[in-house]
């Protein structure tokens, strides 16, 4: 198994917003989803997941309701607010720009050496 | 999410708990599905999530209301711990309540007397306008002058920026109706009330028509005078009141509490009806004060510019009287004299007491914090942040400070009136002194400030640096920094106490010296009172002279009266008459003329006052109108005028403008010196040495010329030497001199003993308060020293046990503890002595007759402090010396 990467600073919030954007979801499912989708590359420290969720809720980017799960138990489901969706779009765009720029620079350096 | 829901933190915590439990269960179920045993699955799930407590903490932190929840929690915790230690809490609260209470009282007085605006609407738009001379500055009066009436009239007409009102005091007798009463009258322009923005309580104020010399005389009564002289009878409107022998019709009543320059006024009459010729002259300044209100939208600068224009025009038009003369407008503020300095001095002293109280509470708190080291270390180990602990310490201090502050405010509210009543003489604007929003803000600020002050040391200490050590030490070892901090508290307390003790010592020495001074007269068994003759006599100078002779004759027959004299200015009382003089006919110009205090007296004055005659003679019946003007001078004037040689028979020249021996002379008036008497401390026991004008001379009232007789008579007092207690002759004296029409009254009645005591009242008042403050400081400092040493010693019990087990004698242990305290005391006393030197400078500048601090003052006060401090230190030291080594070692 390849070594798991630490998440760059500030990306956890973006990832959470993206996962929640797909539909109301509870905390454990968010953790699972992040791990599966990233093919186990991204290991979300569960200890920092919940503080992040609460912070996003406090800032009004997420809203939460208590609902029954498919197994019939009560869980806290998070969903995106309108403010959260706007935040997700702007952060995703800027992430995109950043990664593209980083990619360009990396390609340039290998090409230039030959 | 509403604030209310956020505040319900227990519910939120509950939900968080459920959320995390759901996560753990779900994770465990997944792990079991992958083949882990139930127990193993739960363990792995918990590890993956991390410490539940930390996650919960982090989640709470993520919520924005964290600080509020913490604050509430801290406050509850603080209240609980304070309740658990009632002894500590009581001492701290009482100390703080006293400190903050005393400071609040002082500030309340300062607020009422100095800071509050005058009690008129929009008082910040009010100005006082005075005449100002450029170039020539009078030695006595500076460059400010009261208005000449024609100048006022011109300004009022031509200065568009201001509405101006003029008024002057007119003190005289109200003889009808009722008992004759000497009253405070004011002659005023009709618009004074509208300029100040007050409306009559009933009836009307004056109109411009009332201000005409030919208009029927009308009067407005002061509210208080109306109440006590007329029994608040509303039917008084339209009736006649006789003032200065002239009947006036009452037109209105002024509103309650209305004051001019801080004084209540008994009655008002129109200034324009005053027939005195001096009101028609531009070169006379009959004490007319001018108040003005800025018209809407006008700045003070614009008003001043308008005044300057008028002043220049008048200077060109009337060069004789108005050249170099301008008008200056300044904000109208309260006139409180030397009370300002006294108040700030006392606030300074009381702040020192509060500071000591704070240091005391700080050392108590610190001792407690140190003994809670273990608890704090435990909480750090359990995940409490250090900032969090520091904040909790501060919250505890704030809770203590605010409770102490509340108690202090209650104390201040209860003690305020008593304090104002204690004030020597009368406190100006005393009626304005009350608790208001600004005072409460101050008290609250002072409480929180003290809380911060005494909470900071324990709070900064709170992050126990070596958690493991603290836990292991079991809270019994003492970190060096804590001991240093404690010592510095003791040092600070002692230093502050030394400042107050030295100040009290200086004041005490000053009082001793001033009380022992020779006043220059025999102050015992002398009664003085101002007296107003019957208004009927005032028209004729001859009648006035006869009336005074009759008063003297009648009074001499009163049982208990030995001798009696008339005098215009009484020593140590308000009122004086400085006159320029020279030793040759060419007097130096006004601003460089020497001045002497002049008193017009009848021949028995020397006998009544018990003033020593040094050379020559005093006055007798031969000194009368028409004979050569004579004066008797005091030894101070003798030394200045004749340089120690015999003065008797020599001549002095008196400035023409103030000569009582003639009117309208242009050249200085020569007078013959017939005697030299001892100097009298005219300005009071405390103030005489620094007074601007000390030289004195006396002249016979019999030689005052006729045109001045009425004015002199209005200012006259009688002085009576008695062979019984002087105040017991007041009633019979009053009956003896009341005159045929029963309208002659005595007022401002004092014995010379009272006047002499009053001249020291400020010093005595300061001494008693500084004495109380110093005693309080001493007690607080001793409590502080005792507390700190008791604490430090109790921390050293095991060490002392070891020492004693190894053979140290109890005497050696006693000495060891005492030596430790001695170091702090000596260091504190040295620091305090340096600060006291600075404080002594301030006292010397602000208090009349203050004696400089001498080494003996320092030695004495520091010895007192040393004794007290050593007694306080001795108790814990003795306890330490009696430690049973076995028990002490078992404690370890």
Interface residues (C-beta under 8 A of the other chain):
Chain A: X26 X27 X28 X31 X32 X45 X46 X47 X48 X50 X51 X52 X54 X55 X58 X66 X73 X74 X75 X76
Chain B: X15 X16 X18 X19 X20 X22 X23 X25 X26 X27 X30 X48 X49 X50 X51 X54 X55 X58 X59 X61 X62 X63 X64
